[in-house]
């Protein structure tokens, strides 16, 4: 669908505006007045989005980001959206409800969707946001008066572009330690300040021309694509194979592979048609470098690697240090020849946790004791999934060295508790101790 018209093999079918009241509309102006802008990858993606469905990978999110404001993130989105229709009316925002976003995706189907300014998205919203948009299907619902499901025709397969001053990767990692699945469905692109245009030129293009000339290129593009879709599909798969080979893509990077294949195939076709004039190879090289950097970011956040295990335990310790009982000496036994009243106590005074007792650290043998219930609840909170695999990884890395029933208050006068199941953690596996390091 382009604007309010459905492009078929033999004709254009007009769709009344009242049926899809916010449908991106066509504008009766000449294509030569439309300005493509200077944002190659988002722009290529706009042409490639209708081709994305032929890869068969649901949908993909591209997040345009820069910590600064006014660098062109929203402008890049408006330029991309102008391929298909009104760059103002077609834009969603973070304040729109989830149901409204999903419904819009279902209306657009293969036309690229745009969501502006998700800077204030809360961490707990980011994971379902990524999965719901990438799933390519709206919510199933029941009929109101019968025990039946409604027919769900709200489906989509496209490239969705978002923008914000935040990093979606950072938001996901702040809420979940295991956010790899979501991160592989999101491609972050840094939009930097473009000074090629003077303010006067930018105002002319983006304030005067763009709002009055839109939705033309998409229709002309689809008139070319639809009648020749089988050959273009073969071309799409060839582009994917080339990109996969040059990048050494893996199966878990399939969303990135599909996104790049669709974007570059669409960009090449648009160039060949004369709709745009953007050199192909430099953008290809830039995309490979950007994707390599993205790969490094995601791999460093992976909990599958042994190096991530110490980071998880250290994070737990940092977040709960005030609730962990700390002792500095061995238990006093009769062999120490001291007052029998001190028998079973530690030689050094223990710290007093401020709230719930969540663990114990014995400094003399570098052992950290964390109750099963505490560690499992914390892992479930930050990972949002099964904790068994992570705990197995901790055991394989010799971080967890045992499981026993243990009295966390043993040997102190501060606590007198019963035994609970605990994980015994060797803290020397978290990294070298440098108590004697010289100050710098």
C-alpha positions as CSV (number, residue, x, y, z in Angstrom):
1,X,0.0,0.0,0.0
2,X,1.3,3.5,-0.9
3,X,-0.5,6.5,0.6
4,X,-4.2,5.7,0.2
5,X,-3.7,3.5,-2.9
6,X,-3.1,-0.2,-3.1
7,X,-0.6,-0.9,-5.9
8,X,-1.6,-4.0,-7.9
9,X,0.0,-5.7,-10.8
10,X,-2.4,-4.2,-13.3
11,X,-3.9,-1.1,-11.6
12,X,-4.1,1.2,-8.6
13,X,-7.0,0.7,-6.2
14,X,-8.1,3.8,-4.3
15,X,-8.7,3.3,-0.6
16,X,-11.1,6.0,0.8
17,X,-9.4,8.1,3.4
18,X,-12.3,7.6,5.9
19,X,-11.5,3.9,6.1
20,X,-8.0,4.5,7.5
21,X,-8.4,7.9,8.9
22,X,-4.7,8.4,9.6
23,X,-3.5,6.8,6.3
24,X,-0.5,8.6,4.8
25,X,-1.9,10.6,2.0
26,X,-0.8,11.3,-1.5
27,X,0.0,14.8,-2.5
28,X,-0.7,16.1,-6.1
29,X,2.7,17.5,-6.9
30,X,5.6,16.8,-9.2
31,X,8.2,14.2,-8.1
32,X,11.1,16.5,-9.0
33,X,10.1,18.7,-6.0
34,X,10.6,15.9,-3.5
35,X,13.9,15.9,-1.7
36,X,15.5,12.6,-0.5
37,X,17.8,14.1,2.2
38,X,21.2,12.9,3.4
39,X,20.4,9.9,5.6
40,X,21.4,6.9,3.6
41,X,20.7,3.8,5.7
42,X,17.3,5.0,7.1
43,X,16.5,6.2,3.7
44,X,17.5,2.9,2.0
45,X,15.4,1.1,4.7
46,X,12.3,3.1,3.7
47,X,12.5,1.7,0.1
48,X,13.5,-1.7,1.4
49,X,10.8,-2.1,4.0
50,X,8.2,-3.6,1.5
51,X,10.7,-6.2,0.5
52,X,11.5,-7.3,4.0
53,X,8.5,-9.7,4.1
54,X,10.1,-11.9,1.5
55,X,13.0,-12.8,3.9
56,X,10.4,-14.1,6.4
57,X,11.8,-12.8,9.6
58,X,8.9,-10.9,11.2
59,X,9.8,-7.3,11.7
60,X,12.9,-5.3,12.6
61,X,13.4,-2.1,14.6
62,X,16.0,0.5,13.7
63,X,16.6,3.1,16.5
64,X,18.1,6.4,15.4
65,X,19.9,7.9,18.4
66,X,22.2,10.6,19.6
67,X,22.5,12.0,23.1
68,X,22.2,15.5,21.7
69,X,19.1,17.1,20.4
70,X,18.7,18.9,17.0
71,X,21.1,16.6,15.1
72,X,18.5,15.3,12.6
73,X,17.0,12.1,14.1
74,X,13.4,13.2,13.6
75,X,14.3,14.8,10.3
76,X,15.7,11.5,9.1
77,X,12.5,9.9,10.0
78,X,10.4,12.5,8.2
79,X,12.5,12.2,5.1
80,X,12.1,8.4,5.2
81,X,8.4,8.7,5.7
82,X,8.0,11.1,2.9
83,X,8.7,8.3,0.5
84,X,5.2,6.9,1.3
85,X,3.1,9.8,2.6
86,X,2.7,12.7,4.9
87,X,5.7,12.9,7.1
88,X,3.8,14.7,9.9
89,X,0.5,12.7,10.0
90,X,2.2,9.3,9.6
91,X,4.5,9.7,12.6
92,X,3.7,7.9,15.9
93,X,5.0,9.0,19.3
94,X,5.9,7.3,22.5
95,X,2.7,8.8,24.1
96,X,0.5,6.8,21.8
97,X,-0.9,3.7,23.5
98,X,0.6,0.2,22.8
99,X,-2.7,-0.9,21.2
100,X,-2.7,2.2,18.9
101,X,0.9,1.4,17.8
102,X,0.1,-2.2,17.1
103,X,-3.1,-1.3,15.2
104,X,-1.1,1.2,13.1
105,X,1.4,-1.5,12.2
106,X,-1.4,-3.8,11.2
107,X,-2.8,-1.1,8.9
108,X,0.6,-0.2,7.3
109,X,1.6,-3.9,7.0
110,X,4.7,-3.6,4.8
111,X,5.0,0.2,4.7
112,X,7.7,1.4,7.1
113,X,6.4,2.7,10.4
114,X,7.9,5.6,12.4
115,X,7.8,6.2,16.1
116,X,9.4,9.5,17.2
117,X,11.0,10.4,20.5
118,X,11.0,7.3,22.7
119,X,13.6,9.0,24.9
120,X,11.4,8.7,28.0
121,X,10.5,5.0,27.6
122,X,10.7,3.3,30.9
123,X,13.1,0.3,31.2
124,X,10.4,-2.2,31.9
125,X,8.6,-1.1,28.7
126,X,11.6,-1.7,26.4
127,X,11.6,-5.5,26.3
128,X,7.9,-6.0,25.5
129,X,8.1,-3.1,23.0
130,X,10.9,-4.8,21.1
131,X,9.3,-8.3,21.1
132,X,5.7,-7.0,20.2
133,X,6.8,-5.0,17.3
134,X,9.2,-7.6,16.0
135,X,6.6,-10.4,16.3
136,X,4.6,-8.8,13.4
137,X,1.2,-9.6,14.9
138,X,-1.4,-7.7,16.9
139,X,-3.0,-9.0,20.1
140,X,-5.5,-11.8,19.9
141,X,-8.8,-10.9,21.5
142,X,-12.0,-12.6,22.5
143,X,-15.5,-11.7,21.2
144,X,-17.5,-9.8,23.7
145,X,-20.6,-12.0,23.9
146,X,-19.4,-15.4,22.9
147,X,-16.6,-17.7,23.9
148,X,-14.8,-17.2,20.6
149,X,-11.6,-15.5,19.4
150,X,-11.9,-12.6,17.1
151,X,-10.3,-13.0,13.7
152,X,-6.9,-11.3,14.0
153,X,-5.9,-9.7,10.7
154,X,-3.5,-7.2,12.2
155,X,-0.2,-8.5,10.9
156,X,2.9,-6.7,9.5
157,X,6.3,-7.5,8.2
158,X,8.4,-4.4,7.8
159,X,11.2,-2.2,9.1
160,X,10.2,0.1,12.0
161,X,12.2,3.2,12.7
162,X,12.3,4.8,16.1
163,X,14.3,7.8,17.5
164,X,15.4,9.2,20.8
165,X,18.3,10.6,22.8
166,X,18.6,7.3,24.6
167,X,20.1,4.0,23.6
168,X,17.6,1.2,23.6
169,X,20.5,-1.2,24.2
170,X,21.3,0.7,27.4
171,X,17.7,0.8,28.5
172,X,17.3,-3.0,28.0
173,X,20.5,-3.8,29.9
174,X,19.6,-1.6,32.8
175,X,16.5,-3.7,33.3
176,X,17.6,-7.1,32.2
177,X,21.0,-8.8,32.3
178,X,19.9,-11.2,29.6
179,X,18.6,-8.8,26.9
180,X,20.3,-10.5,23.9
181,X,17.1,-11.6,22.3
182,X,15.7,-8.0,22.2
183,X,19.0,-6.5,21.2
184,X,19.2,-8.7,18.1
185,X,15.9,-7.3,17.0
186,X,17.1,-3.7,17.2
187,X,19.7,-2.0,15.1
188,X,21.0,1.2,16.6
189,X,22.3,3.9,14.2
190,X,24.0,7.1,15.5
191,X,22.7,10.1,13.6
192,X,25.4,12.8,13.7
193,X,25.1,16.5,13.0
194,X,25.1,17.1,9.2
195,X,26.6,20.5,8.4
196,X,26.5,20.0,4.6
197,X,23.4,22.2,4.4
198,X,23.3,25.8,5.6
199,X,20.3,26.7,7.8
200,X,18.7,28.4,4.9
201,X,19.0,25.4,2.7
202,X,17.8,23.0,5.4
203,X,14.8,25.3,6.1
204,X,14.0,25.3,2.4
205,X,14.2,21.5,2.0
206,X,12.7,20.3,5.3
207,X,10.3,23.1,6.2
208,X,9.0,24.3,2.9
209,X,9.5,21.6,0.2
210,X,9.1,18.3,2.3
211,X,5.8,19.1,3.9
212,X,4.3,19.9,0.5
213,X,5.8,17.1,-1.6
214,X,5.4,13.5,-0.3
215,X,4.1,10.1,-1.1
216,X,5.1,10.3,-4.7
217,X,8.3,8.2,-4.8
218,X,6.7,5.2,-3.0
219,X,4.0,4.9,-5.6
220,X,6.4,5.1,-8.5
221,X,8.7,2.6,-6.8
222,X,6.0,0.1,-6.2
223,X,4.8,0.4,-9.8
224,X,8.2,-0.9,-10.8
225,X,8.5,-3.5,-8.0
226,X,5.1,-5.2,-8.1
227,X,5.1,-6.4,-11.7
228,X,8.7,-7.7,-11.4
229,X,8.5,-9.1,-7.8
230,X,9.9,-12.5,-8.6
231,X,13.1,-11.3,-10.1
232,X,13.4,-8.7,-7.3
233,X,12.9,-11.4,-4.7
234,X,15.8,-13.3,-6.2
235,X,17.9,-10.2,-6.2
236,X,17.0,-9.6,-2.5
237,X,18.2,-13.1,-1.5
238,X,21.4,-12.7,-3.5
239,X,22.1,-9.4,-1.7
240,X,21.4,-11.2,1.6
241,X,23.8,-14.0,0.7
242,X,26.5,-11.5,-0.2
243,X,26.1,-9.5,3.0
244,X,26.1,-12.6,5.1
245,X,29.3,-13.9,3.5
246,X,31.2,-10.6,3.8
247,X,30.1,-10.1,7.4
248,X,30.2,-13.8,8.5
249,X,26.6,-13.5,9.8
250,X,25.3,-16.1,12.3
251,X,21.8,-17.5,12.6
252,X,21.0,-15.3,15.7
253,X,21.8,-12.2,13.6
254,X,19.1,-13.1,11.1
255,X,17.2,-9.9,11.7
256,X,20.2,-7.8,10.9
257,X,20.8,-9.8,7.8
258,X,17.2,-9.4,6.6
259,X,17.2,-5.7,7.4
260,X,20.4,-5.0,5.4
261,X,19.4,-7.2,2.5
262,X,16.0,-5.4,2.2
263,X,17.6,-1.9,2.7
264,X,20.3,-2.3,0.1
265,X,18.1,-4.0,-2.5
266,X,15.5,-1.2,-2.1
267,X,18.2,1.5,-2.2
268,X,19.7,0.0,-5.4
269,X,16.4,-0.1,-7.1
270,X,15.5,3.5,-6.1
271,X,18.9,4.6,-7.5
272,X,18.4,2.7,-10.8
273,X,15.0,4.3,-11.2
274,X,16.5,7.8,-10.6
275,X,14.4,8.4,-7.5
276,X,17.6,9.0,-5.5
277,X,21.2,9.5,-6.2
278,X,23.1,8.0,-3.3
279,X,26.4,6.0,-3.9
280,X,25.9,2.4,-2.9
281,X,29.3,1.0,-2.0
282,X,30.3,3.6,0.6
283,X,27.0,3.0,2.4
284,X,27.6,-0.7,2.2
285,X,31.1,-0.3,3.8
286,X,29.7,2.0,6.5
287,X,26.9,-0.5,7.3
288,X,29.4,-3.3,7.7
289,X,31.5,-1.3,10.1
290,X,28.4,-0.2,12.1
291,X,27.2,-3.7,12.3
292,X,30.5,-4.9,13.6
293,X,30.4,-2.4,16.4
294,X,26.8,-3.4,17.2
295,X,27.9,-7.1,17.3
296,X,30.6,-6.2,19.9
297,X,28.1,-4.3,22.1
298,X,25.7,-7.3,22.1
299,X,28.3,-9.9,22.7
300,X,29.7,-8.0,25.7
301,X,26.2,-8.0,27.1
302,X,25.7,-11.8,26.6
303,X,25.2,-14.0,29.6
304,X,26.2,-17.0,27.6
305,X,29.9,-16.2,27.9
306,X,31.9,-17.3,30.9
307,X,33.1,-13.7,31.4
308,X,29.6,-12.6,32.1
309,X,29.2,-14.8,35.2
310,X,31.5,-12.8,37.5
311,X,29.8,-9.7,36.3
312,X,26.4,-11.0,37.4
313,X,27.6,-11.9,40.9
314,X,29.5,-8.6,41.2
315,X,26.3,-6.8,40.2
316,X,24.3,-8.6,42.8
317,X,26.9,-7.8,45.4
318,X,27.0,-4.1,44.5
319,X,23.2,-3.8,44.5
320,X,22.8,-5.6,47.9
321,X,26.0,-4.9,49.8
322,X,24.2,-3.1,52.6
323,X,22.1,-6.2,53.2
324,X,25.0,-8.7,53.3
325,X,26.4,-9.7,56.7
326,X,30.2,-9.4,56.6
327,X,32.7,-11.1,58.9
328,X,36.4,-10.8,59.1
329,X,37.6,-13.7,61.2
330,X,37.3,-17.5,61.7
331,X,34.9,-19.0,64.1
332,X,36.3,-19.2,67.7
333,X,36.5,-22.8,68.9
334,X,37.8,-24.3,72.2
335,X,41.2,-24.7,70.6
336,X,41.7,-21.0,70.9
337,X,41.7,-21.3,74.7
338,X,39.4,-18.3,75.3
339,X,36.4,-17.6,77.4
340,X,33.7,-20.3,76.8
341,X,31.2,-17.5,76.5
342,X,32.8,-16.6,73.1
343,X,32.8,-20.2,71.8
344,X,31.3,-20.3,68.3
345,X,31.6,-16.5,67.7
346,X,33.8,-14.8,65.1
347,X,37.0,-13.1,66.2
348,X,36.0,-9.9,64.5
349,X,32.8,-8.0,64.8
350,X,30.3,-8.5,62.0
351,X,28.7,-5.7,60.0
352,X,25.0,-5.2,60.5
353,X,22.8,-5.4,57.4
354,X,20.3,-2.5,57.2
355,X,17.3,-4.3,55.8
356,X,16.5,-8.0,54.9
357,X,19.5,-10.4,55.4
358,X,20.3,-11.4,51.8
359,X,23.7,-13.1,52.2
360,X,26.9,-13.4,54.2
361,X,30.5,-12.9,53.2
362,X,33.4,-14.4,55.2
363,X,36.5,-12.4,54.4
364,X,38.9,-14.9,55.9
365,X,38.1,-17.5,53.2
366,X,36.5,-15.3,50.5
367,X,33.2,-17.2,50.6
368,X,29.9,-15.5,49.8
369,X,26.7,-17.3,50.9
370,X,23.5,-16.4,49.1
371,X,20.1,-18.1,49.8
372,X,18.6,-19.9,46.9
373,X,15.4,-17.9,47.1
374,X,17.3,-14.5,47.1
375,X,19.6,-15.2,44.2
376,X,16.9,-16.9,42.0
377,X,14.4,-14.0,42.6
378,X,17.1,-11.4,41.7
379,X,18.1,-13.3,38.6
380,X,14.5,-13.6,37.5
381,X,13.9,-9.9,38.1
382,X,16.9,-8.8,35.9
383,X,16.7,-11.5,33.3
384,X,13.0,-12.1,32.9
385,X,13.5,-15.8,32.2
386,X,14.6,-19.1,33.5
387,X,17.4,-18.9,36.1
388,X,18.5,-22.5,35.8
389,X,20.8,-21.9,32.8
390,X,22.5,-19.0,34.4
391,X,23.1,-20.9,37.6
392,X,24.5,-23.8,35.6
393,X,26.9,-21.4,33.9
394,X,28.0,-20.1,37.4
395,X,28.8,-23.7,38.4
396,X,30.6,-24.4,35.2
397,X,32.7,-21.3,35.7
398,X,33.6,-22.6,39.3
399,X,31.9,-19.5,40.7
400,X,29.3,-21.5,42.6
401,X,31.4,-24.1,44.4
402,X,28.6,-25.7,46.5
403,X,25.1,-25.8,47.8
404,X,24.5,-26.4,51.5
405,X,22.1,-25.7,54.3
406,X,23.6,-22.8,56.3
407,X,22.8,-20.5,59.2
408,X,23.6,-17.0,57.8
409,X,24.0,-15.7,61.4
410,X,26.2,-18.4,62.6
411,X,29.0,-17.2,64.9
412,X,27.6,-13.7,65.5
413,X,25.5,-12.1,68.2
414,X,23.6,-10.0,65.6
415,X,21.6,-12.8,64.1
416,X,20.3,-16.1,65.3
417,X,18.6,-17.8,62.4
418,X,17.8,-21.3,61.2
419,X,19.6,-23.0,58.3
420,X,18.4,-22.2,54.8
421,X,19.6,-23.6,51.4
422,X,22.4,-21.4,50.1
423,X,24.8,-21.1,47.2
424,X,28.4,-21.0,48.2
425,X,30.3,-18.6,46.0
426,X,34.1,-18.4,45.7
427,X,34.7,-14.7,45.3
428,X,38.2,-15.1,44.1
429,X,36.7,-16.1,40.8
430,X,35.2,-12.6,40.4
431,X,38.7,-11.0,39.7
432,X,42.1,-10.5,41.3
433,X,42.3,-8.9,44.8
434,X,44.5,-5.9,44.8
435,X,44.5,-4.8,48.4
436,X,48.2,-4.0,48.2
437,X,48.1,-2.1,45.0
438,X,50.0,1.2,44.9
439,X,47.8,4.3,44.7
440,X,47.7,6.1,41.4
